[in-house]
Amino acid sequence: MQFSKAVAYAPITSLNNLFMNLASPFTGKVLPLDVHPEPLFSTGILGRGVCVEMTGNKVTSPVSGTIEQIKRKGCEFIIVANNGLKLLVHVQLPSEYASVDRQPINAFGKEQVEQGEVLTYFDLPTSQIKILGTLIVLNADKLGPCYYPLKQVSAGQDPLLTLTRK
């Protein structure tokens, strides 16, 4: 069961009606949302998005905007972009690594954030454990199809999602 339309791979040069690119908050390999182990994410109930199998420890803001909430000990950020898009930046950590002392959070106490600014950094051995980052557009209902233009991304540098107009 898929509630939101799936995000497919498509190079930017092949797309029409571009609205905007969302910068990747994560570094790693891009995967479709349906590989997420949590049904809340994988079914698309929350919205359209993609996962990244992280190879880096840094999480950056995909847009300039307002931090609405920080939850799950700094593993979940809800950011409202300056243009009104509402985004969920989520990191799925193995439970044995989910302690606050391993997560120095840069964004606590901040209300405004710039695209590419570090939200959090995890002091974890990414070569030994699997960390899954997820970016979801929570209010994509008025947008056209969404795509991921790259199969490998760098945090704060590469586009992770390309949004189109209807």
C-alpha positions in Angstrom: 0.0 0.0 0.0 1.5 3.4 -1.1 -0.3 6.5 0.1 1.9 9.1 -1.6 3.2 8.8 -5.1 6.6 7.2 -5.2 9.7 9.2 -6.0 11.5 7.8 -9.1 15.0 8.4 -10.4 15.3 10.9 -13.3 18.2 13.1 -14.3 17.5 16.8 -13.9 18.1 17.4 -17.6 15.1 15.1 -18.5 12.6 17.0 -16.3 10.0 19.7 -17.2 8.2 22.2 -15.0 10.9 22.3 -12.4 9.9 24.0 -9.1 13.0 23.5 -7.0 15.8 21.2 -5.9 16.1 20.2 -2.2 19.7 19.8 -1.1 20.7 16.5 0.4 20.9 16.6 4.2 23.0 13.3 4.1 26.0 11.8 2.4 25.5 8.3 0.9 23.6 6.1 -1.5 20.1 7.2 -2.5 17.3 4.6 -2.1 13.6 4.6 -2.7 11.4 5.3 0.3 9.8 1.8 0.2 13.1 0.3 1.6 12.6 2.0 4.9 12.1 -0.5 7.8 9.3 1.6 9.4 5.9 1.3 7.6 5.1 4.9 8.6 7.8 5.9 6.2 7.9 3.1 3.6 4.1 3.3 2.8 4.3 7.0 2.0 1.7 7.9 4.7 3.8 11.0 5.7 4.5 12.2 2.2 6.9 11.8 -0.7 10.5 11.3 -0.1 13.7 9.2 -0.4 16.1 7.4 1.9 19.9 7.7 2.0 22.1 4.9 3.3 24.5 7.2 5.1 28.3 7.0 4.7 28.9 10.2 6.6 28.0 11.4 10.1 26.8 15.0 9.3 23.2 16.0 8.7 22.6 19.4 7.1 19.5 21.5 6.4 18.0 20.9 2.9 16.6 24.4 2.7 16.7 27.8 4.3 13.8 28.2 6.7 12.4 27.8 10.2 13.0 24.8 12.5 9.5 23.9 13.7 10.5 20.9 15.9 13.4 18.8 16.9 12.4 15.3 18.2 13.7 11.8 19.0 16.8 13.0 20.7 17.9 15.1 17.7 17.2 12.4 15.1 14.2 14.1 13.6 13.8 17.7 12.4 10.7 19.4 11.0 11.7 22.4 8.9 9.4 24.8 7.1 11.2 26.3 4.1 10.9 30.0 3.4 8.6 29.1 0.4 6.2 27.2 2.7 7.3 23.6 2.0 7.3 21.5 5.2 10.1 18.9 5.4 10.9 16.0 7.7 14.6 15.2 8.1 14.8 11.8 9.9 17.8 9.6 10.9 17.1 5.9 11.8 19.8 4.8 14.3 20.2 1.3 15.7 18.8 1.5 19.3 22.2 0.7 20.9 23.6 4.0 19.4 20.6 6.2 20.2 22.1 8.0 23.2 22.3 11.8 23.4 26.1 11.7 24.2 26.7 10.4 20.7 24.7 13.2 19.1 26.1 16.7 19.5 23.3 18.7 18.0 24.2 22.0 16.4 20.6 23.2 15.9 19.2 23.1 19.4 18.0 26.6 20.4 17.9 27.8 16.8 14.8 28.9 15.1 16.2 29.9 11.7 18.5 27.7 9.6 20.3 28.2 6.2 20.5 25.6 3.5 23.6 23.5 4.0 23.9 24.4 7.7 24.8 21.5 10.0 21.7 20.3 12.0 23.5 17.5 13.8 26.6 15.3 13.8 26.7 11.7 15.0 29.8 10.4 16.7 29.3 6.9 15.2 31.4 4.4 13.2 29.4 4.6 9.9 31.7 2.0 8.4 30.4 -0.6 11.0 26.7 0.2 11.4 23.9 1.0 9.0 22.4 4.5 9.4 19.4 5.4 7.3 18.6 9.1 6.6 15.2 10.1 5.2 13.9 13.3 3.6 10.1 13.6 3.2 8.1 16.5 1.9 5.1 16.6 4.3 2.9 19.0 2.2 3.7 17.9 -1.4 0.0 17.4 -2.3 0.0 20.5 -4.6 3.2 19.6 -6.4 3.7 17.6 -9.5 5.9 14.5 -9.5 9.1 14.4 -7.4 12.3 12.8 -8.5 15.8 12.0 -7.2 18.4 13.1 -9.8 21.4 11.4 -8.3 22.2 7.9 -7.0 25.0 9.1 -4.7 24.8 12.4 -2.8 26.9 14.6 -0.5 25.4 16.5 2.4 24.8 20.2 1.8 26.1 20.0 -1.8 24.0 17.8 -4.1 20.3 17.8 -4.9 18.5 15.0 -3.2 14.9 15.7 -4.5 13.8 17.6 -7.5 10.3 19.0 -7.2 8.0 19.8 -10.2 4.9 21.8 -10.7 1.6 20.2 -11.7 
